[in-house]
Amino acid sequence: MTDILLTHSYFLRLDSKEYRAMMPYPPLGTLYAAAVLRERGYSVALFDSMLAGGTSDFESALSTHRPRLVAIYDDDFNYLSKMCLGKMRGAAFTMIEIARSHGCHVVVHGSDPSDHAVAFLQRGANEVILGEGEMTLREVADWRLRGTGDRAAIRGLTFFEDSGLRVTPRRDPVEDLDQLPFPARDLVDMNAYRRLWRKRHGYHSVNVVTTRGCPFHCNWCAKPIYGQAYHARTPRNVYQEMELLRREVRADHVWFCDDIFGLKPGWIQEFADEVERGGTIIPFKCQARVDLLLKGDTIRQLARAGCANVWVGAESGSQKILDAMEKGTTVDQIVAAARRLREEGVRVGFFLQFGYPGETRQDIEMTLEMVRRCRPDDIGVSVSYPLPGTGFYERVRQQMGEKRNWTDSEDLAMMFQGTYSPDFYRVLHRLAHKRLRAWQAKDIATTMIREQRWIPRAGLRRLLAGGYHFLTLPFVERQLQAMEGKGG
């Protein structure tokens, strides 16, 4: 018998877009919670939904481990969990019901449960953790399994009692992140992840987080777990984890899944110094803000630390839209950051967001023109997605119908009265990608002709793929124009 079985509600097989991409990462937040519980002396097991076949596999795990407590603890560092996808909520409800049918006490944590706690309690969860979860879960385990403490005195918790819904005061987040143990990756089948990554991509990428939270105020960004708090691990602590990953997990690559990497002044330089001293350089990708990248020699220090790819929240090529989002960045900064990253040999990706209230066709073309000018190596295209707790959500709340969450990550439904229809934005999604690939192919062909040389195999593949997109681009352009002519 196991004290606690941890799991999470993100099933890769339920998200067709991400399943096709096949870039799975272990549930980092769940593994942090497991490590904290182990330090407390509890026996812990994990049912990793990421690679599971479905919720029926969860029932088998319950029979195997016979836990006294089940924690459905979603990964706070997975942006897909933050999106509160409908299929994953359904999976969580099913797992709650299965666990309760086995006589288990069930506690739930994550962005979606924080926003819709009553719904999860009504489906059978005994408690929902609000905010940062490890310490709250540890106290729930102490109360439930060891009979110590008082549930009503545990901060960051909500549950039903005889008098109705009880919500305890919010818990302050952990400030010294170095005190937390490293994630309990031994609970995960890392060999399975390695095989999938190397078969599809030729290398094995592992996720790491160096910070928690974000202090900026983009009015569409939901922060149900950490709010405006922001805390960082020390560069030395992060480097020690990277050494461990190289030695024990055989990581070829790291994804730093922070909302913003290296926000604290001087952090990136200190990290680069640690990497240089230790000699363990693992190529990594991260997410950053363009205004912060342009400060001092930040980009050069990133490259020195081993950064191979930076994704920035470009969002729009229209300054009007960036200002409406309260993004705090400019189009000129986006262009400058992309150029300087390229100069340092760092690949750049743009997150783009269409459909924000007030966006016109001209604004859309300004965004596409920004992509043409900057030639990012990749783009991620989405439409504005209202989530509870944001200013954007409150602005469009009265326009929203019954559908308030995407079913999966390629849903792209407009859940408020946008300028155009959801189908328009789905075609625009295709158009943006095709234009970028066609432009990239043109650049490769131009280089071949100018330098009178052949290109590496990877470049040839990109050229051939871009040629396909170049040929099909006119069809998609006409399709978008026809939809626009019909009112979107």
C-alpha positions in Angstrom: 0.0 0.0 0.0 1.2 3.5 -0.9 0.5 6.6 1.1 -0.1 8.9 -1.8 -0.6 8.4 -5.5 0.0 11.6 -7.6 -1.2 12.2 -11.1 -2.3 15.0 -13.4 -5.0 15.5 -15.9 -3.0 16.2 -19.1 -3.2 13.2 -21.5 -1.2 13.8 -24.6 -3.4 11.4 -26.6 -6.4 13.7 -26.0 -4.7 16.7 -27.6 -4.3 15.8 -31.3 -2.1 18.8 -32.2 0.4 18.1 -29.5 0.3 14.4 -30.1 1.3 15.0 -33.7 4.1 17.3 -32.6 5.3 14.6 -30.1 7.3 16.8 -27.8 6.2 15.5 -24.4 7.7 16.6 -21.1 7.2 15.0 -17.7 4.8 16.8 -15.3 7.3 19.0 -13.5 5.0 20.6 -11.0 3.6 17.2 -10.0 7.2 15.9 -9.5 8.1 18.8 -7.3 5.0 18.0 -5.1 6.1 14.3 -5.0 9.6 15.3 -3.9 8.3 17.5 -1.1 6.0 14.7 0.2 8.9 12.3 0.1 11.0 14.7 2.3 8.1 14.5 4.7 8.5 10.7 4.9 5.5 9.6 2.8 5.6 6.8 0.3 4.7 8.2 -3.1 3.8 6.8 -6.5 3.0 8.5 -9.8 0.5 7.8 -12.5 1.9 9.9 -15.4 -1.1 10.8 -17.6 1.2 12.4 -20.2 2.1 9.1 -21.9 -0.9 7.0 -20.7 -3.5 5.5 -22.9 -6.5 6.9 -21.1 -8.2 7.1 -17.7 -8.7 3.3 -17.6 -5.0 3.1 -17.0 -5.5 5.2 -13.9 -7.8 2.6 -12.5 -5.1 0.0 -12.9 -2.6 2.2 -11.1 -5.1 2.5 -8.2 -5.4 -1.3 -8.0 -1.6 -1.6 -8.0 -0.6 1.0 -5.5 -3.8 1.0 -3.3 -3.1 4.6 -2.1 -4.6 6.2 1.0 -4.7 9.6 -0.7 -4.9 10.6 -4.3 -3.6 14.0 -5.5 -4.6 15.1 -9.0 -1.9 17.7 -9.2 -1.6 19.5 -12.5 1.7 20.8 -13.8 1.9 24.5 -13.1 4.7 24.9 -15.5 2.9 23.4 -18.6 1.2 26.2 -20.6 -1.3 23.6 -21.8 -2.5 23.0 -18.2 -2.8 26.8 -17.8 -5.2 26.8 -20.8 -7.8 24.8 -18.9 -8.7 22.6 -21.9 -12.1 20.9 -21.8 -10.9 17.4 -22.6 -8.5 17.5 -19.7 -11.1 18.8 -17.3 -13.3 15.8 -18.4 -10.4 13.5 -17.7 -9.9 15.0 -14.2 -13.6 14.6 -13.4 -13.4 10.9 -14.5 -10.3 10.3 -12.4 -11.9 11.9 -9.4 -14.9 9.6 -9.7 -12.6 6.5 -10.2 -10.5 7.3 -7.2 -13.6 7.9 -5.0 -15.0 4.6 -6.2 -11.9 3.0 -4.8 -12.4 4.6 -1.4 -9.6 7.2 -1.8 -9.5 10.7 -0.4 -9.0 13.1 -3.3 -7.3 16.5 -3.4 -7.0 18.5 -6.6 -4.6 21.3 -7.7 -4.1 23.3 -10.9 -5.2 26.4 -12.8 -8.6 25.0 -13.9 -9.5 23.7 -10.4 -8.4 27.1 -9.0 -10.8 28.9 -11.4 -13.6 26.4 -11.0 -13.2 24.9 -7.6 -16.9 24.3 -6.9 -17.2 22.2 -10.1 -14.4 19.9 -9.0 -15.8 19.6 -5.5 -19.2 18.8 -6.9 -17.7 16.0 -8.9 -16.2 14.4 -5.8 -12.9 16.1 -4.9 -12.6 16.4 -1.1 -10.4 19.5 -1.3 -9.1 21.9 -4.0 -5.8 23.6 -3.4 -5.7 27.3 -4.3 -2.4 29.0 -5.3 1.0 27.4 -4.9 0.5 23.8 -3.9 3.4 21.8 -2.5 3.2 23.1 1.1 -0.6 23.0 1.2 -0.6 19.4 -0.1 1.9 18.4 2.5 -0.3 19.8 5.3 -3.4 18.1 3.8 -1.4 14.8 3.9 -0.4 15.4 7.5 -4.0 16.1 8.5 -5.6 13.2 6.5 -2.9 10.5 7.0 -1.3 11.4 10.3 -4.1 13.1 12.1 -2.1 16.2 12.8 -3.4 19.8 12.4 -6.8 21.1 11.5 -8.1 21.2 7.9 -9.8 24.5 8.5 -6.4 26.0 9.5 -4.6 25.0 6.3 -4.0 28.0 4.1 -4.8 27.9 0.4 -7.6 25.3 0.6 -11.3 25.1 -0.3 -13.8 22.4 0.6 -17.4 21.7 1.4 -18.4 21.5 5.1 -21.8 21.4 6.7 -22.3 25.1 6.6 -21.4 25.3 2.9 -18.2 26.2 1.0 -15.2 26.9 3.1 -12.2 28.9 1.6 -9.2 29.4 3.8 -6.8 32.4 3.5 -4.4 32.4 0.6 -0.9 31.0 1.3 2.2 33.1 0.6 4.4 31.5 -2.1 7.7 30.0 -1.3 10.4 32.7 -1.6 13.6 30.7 -1.3 13.1 28.2 -4.1 16.6 26.7 -3.5 15.1 25.0 -0.4 12.8 22.9 -2.5 14.2 19.4 -3.5 14.8 18.7 -7.1 11.7 17.1 -8.9 11.3 13.4 -8.3 12.1 12.4 -11.9 12.8 8.8 -10.8 9.1 8.3 -10.6 8.8 8.9 -14.3 9.7 6.5 -17.1 12.4 8.8 -18.5 13.5 6.1 -21.0 10.0 6.3 -22.6 10.4 10.0 -23.0 13.9 9.7 -24.3 12.8 7.1 -26.9 10.0 9.3 -28.2 12.1 12.4 -28.4 15.1 10.7 -30.1 12.9 8.8 -32.6 11.0 12.0 -33.6 13.6 14.7 -33.2 17.0 13.1 -32.8 17.6 14.5 -29.3 16.2 14.2 -25.8 14.8 17.4 -24.3 14.1 17.7 -20.5 12.1 20.5 -18.8 13.5 22.7 -16.0 12.1 25.7 -14.2 14.2 28.4 -12.7 11.5 30.8 -11.5 7.9 31.0 -10.4 5.5 33.7 -11.4 5.6 36.8 -13.5 5.4 40.5 -12.3 4.2 42.0 -15.6 0.6 43.0 -16.3 -0.4 41.8 -19.8 -4.2 42.0 -19.4 -4.9 38.7 -21.1 -2.5 36.6 -19.1 -4.0 34.4 -16.3 -2.1 33.9 -13.1 -4.3 31.7 -10.9 -1.4 30.0 -9.1 1.2 32.6 -8.3 -0.5 36.0 -8.9 2.0 38.8 -9.4 4.6 37.1 -7.2 8.0 36.4 -8.8 10.8 34.3 -7.2 13.9 32.8 -8.7 16.3 30.0 -7.9 20.0 30.9 -7.7 22.1 30.2 -10.9 24.2 27.8 -8.9 21.2 25.7 -7.9 20.0 25.6 -11.5 23.4 24.5 -12.8 23.5 21.7 -10.2 20.3 20.4 -11.6 21.6 20.5 -15.1 24.7 18.5 -14.1 22.3 15.9 -12.6 20.3 15.8 -15.8 23.3 15.3 -18.0 24.7 12.5 -15.7 21.5 10.6 -14.7 18.9 11.4 -17.4 21.3 11.8 -20.4 19.6 15.0 -21.4 20.7 16.5 -24.8 18.7 19.6 -24.5 16.8 21.6 -21.8 13.6 23.6 -22.1 13.5 26.3 -19.4 9.7 26.6 -19.1 9.7 29.8 -17.0 7.2 32.5 -18.1 10.2 34.8 -18.3 13.8 33.4 -18.2 16.4 35.4 -16.3 14.3 38.4 -15.4 16.5 39.4 -12.3 19.3 41.8 -13.2 22.6 39.9 -13.5 21.0 36.4 -13.3 21.8 35.3 -16.8 25.5 36.5 -16.6 25.9 34.6 -13.2 24.3 31.5 -14.8 26.7 31.8 -17.8 29.6 32.0 -15.4 28.4 28.8 -13.6 28.1 27.0 -16.9 31.6 28.1 -18.0 33.2 27.1 -14.6 31.4 23.8 -14.5 31.9 22.9 -18.1 28.5 21.2 -18.5 26.9 23.0 -21.4 23.5 21.7 -22.5 21.8 23.6 -25.4 18.5 25.1 -24.2 15.5 27.1 -25.2 13.6 29.6 -23.1 11.0 32.3 -23.2 11.9 36.0 -22.8 10.6 39.5 -23.2 12.1 41.6 -26.0 12.6 44.7 -23.8 14.6 42.7 -21.3 16.6 41.0 -24.0 17.8 44.4 -25.2 19.2 45.4 -21.9 23.0 45.4 -21.8 24.6 42.3 -23.2 21.9 39.9 -22.1 21.7 38.2 -25.5 25.5 37.6 -25.6 25.3 36.1 -22.1 22.4 33.9 -23.1 24.5 32.5 -26.0 27.5 32.0 -23.7 25.3 29.9 -21.4 24.3 27.6 -24.2 21.0 29.2 -25.4 20.0 27.8 -28.7 16.5 29.1 -29.1 14.5 32.0 -27.5 10.7 32.3 -27.9 9.4 35.9 -27.4 5.8 37.0 -26.9 5.7 39.2 -29.9 1.9 38.9 -30.1 1.2 41.6 -32.7 3.0 43.9 -35.2 0.5 46.6 -34.4 1.6 49.0 -31.7 -2.1 49.8 -31.1 -2.8 46.2 -30.2 0.3 45.9 -28.0 -0.8 48.9 -26.1 -4.4 47.7 -25.8 -2.9 44.4 -24.3 -0.8 46.5 -21.9 2.1 44.4 -23.1 4.7 47.1 -22.2 6.8 46.4 -25.4 7.1 48.0 -28.8 7.3 46.6 -32.4 10.7 48.3 -32.7 11.9 46.2 -29.7 10.6 43.0 -31.3 12.5 43.7 -34.5 15.7 44.7 -32.7 15.6 41.7 -30.4 15.1 39.3 -33.3 18.0 40.9 -35.2 20.4 40.7 -32.2 19.5 37.1 -31.4 20.3 36.1 -34.9 23.6 38.0 -34.8 24.6 35.9 -31.7 23.6 32.6 -33.5 20.4 32.1 -31.4 17.2 31.0 -33.1 14.1 33.0 -32.4 10.5 32.0 -32.2 7.5 34.4 -32.1 4.3 33.8 -30.2 1.5 35.6 -32.2 -2.0 36.4 -31.0 -4.8 37.3 -33.4 -8.3 38.4 -32.7 -7.7 40.8 -29.8 -10.7 43.3 -29.5 -10.2 46.2 -31.8 -7.9 44.4 -34.2 -8.6 45.2 -37.8 -7.5 43.6 -41.1 -4.8 46.3 -41.3 -3.5 45.3 -37.9 -3.3 41.6 -39.0 -1.3 42.6 -42.1 1.0 44.6 -39.9 1.7 41.5 -37.9 2.4 39.4 -41.0 4.6 42.2 -42.3 6.6 42.1 -39.0 7.1 38.3 -39.5 8.3 39.0 -43.0 10.8 41.6 -41.8 12.1 39.6 -38.9 12.0 36.1 -40.5 11.8 34.2 -37.1 12.8 30.6 -37.3 9.3 29.5 -36.1 6.0 31.0 -35.0 3.2 29.9 -32.7 -0.2 31.3 -33.7 -3.2 31.6 -31.4 -6.3 33.7 -31.0 -7.1 35.7 -27.9 -8.4 33.4 -25.2 -10.2 34.9 -22.3 -9.4 33.2 -19.0 -10.9 34.1 -15.5 -9.0 36.5 -13.4 -7.8 38.7 -16.3 -8.8 42.2 -17.3 -9.4 40.8 -20.8 -11.9 38.3 -19.5 -13.8 40.9 -17.6 -13.9 43.1 -20.7 -15.5 40.4 -23.0 -17.4 38.5 -20.3 -20.8 39.7 -21.4 -20.2 38.6 -24.9 -19.3 35.0 -24.0 -21.7 32.1 -24.4 -21.7 28.7 -22.8 -18.4 27.6 -24.3 -15.7 29.2 -22.1 -12.7 26.9 -22.7 -11.1 25.3 -25.7 -11.6 21.6 -26.1 -8.0 21.0 -27.0 -5.0 23.2 -28.0 -6.0 23.4 -31.7 -9.6 24.5 -31.0 -8.9 28.2 -31.7 -12.5 29.0 -31.0 -13.4 32.7 -30.5 -15.4 32.7 -27.3 -16.4 36.4 -27.6 -17.6 38.6 -30.5 -14.4 39.0 -32.5 -13.9 41.0 -35.7 -14.0 37.8 -37.7 -15.3 34.2 -37.3 -13.4 31.3 -35.8 -13.0 29.8 -39.3 -11.4 33.0 -40.5 -8.8 32.8 -37.8 -8.2 29.1 -38.4 -7.4 29.9 -42.1 -5.2 32.9 -40.9 -3.3 30.4 -38.7 -2.5 28.4 -41.8 -1.7 31.5 -43.9 0.8 32.8 -41.3 2.7 29.5 -41.3 2.7 29.2 -45.0 3.9 32.7 -45.6 6.8 32.2 -43.2 7.9 28.9 -44.7 7.7 30.4 -48.3 9.8 33.4 -47.2 12.3 31.1 -45.6 12.6 29.0 -48.7 13.1 32.1 -50.8 16.0 33.1 -48.5 17.6 29.7 -48.8 17.3 29.7 -52.6 18.7 33.2 -52.8 21.7 32.2 -50.7 22.3 29.2 -53.0 22.3 31.4 -56.1 24.4 34.2 -54.6 27.1 32.0 -53.1 26.9 29.4 -55.9 27.0 26.5 -53.5 24.8 23.6 -52.4 23.2 23.6 -49.0 23.2 21.1 -46.1 20.6 18.4 -45.9 18.5 20.2 -43.3 18.5 23.3 -45.4 17.4 21.3 -48.4 14.5 19.8 -46.4 13.4 23.4 -45.4 13.7 24.5 -49.1 11.5 21.6 -50.3 9.0 22.2 -47.5 9.0 25.9 -48.2 8.4 25.2 -51.9 5.3 23.2 -51.1 4.0 26.1 -49.0 4.9 28.6 -51.7 2.8 26.6 -54.2 -0.2 26.3 -51.9 0.0 29.8 -50.5 -2.2 31.4 -53.2 -5.1 29.0 -52.5 -5.0 29.9 -48.8 -4.7 33.6 -49.6 -7.9 33.4 -51.8 -9.7 31.4 -49.1 -9.0 34.1 -46.5 -10.1 36.8 -48.8 -13.3 35.0 -49.6 -14.1 34.5 -45.9 -13.4 38.2 -45.3 -15.7 39.2 -48.2 -18.5 37.2 -46.5 -18.0 39.0 -43.3 -15.5 36.6 -41.8 
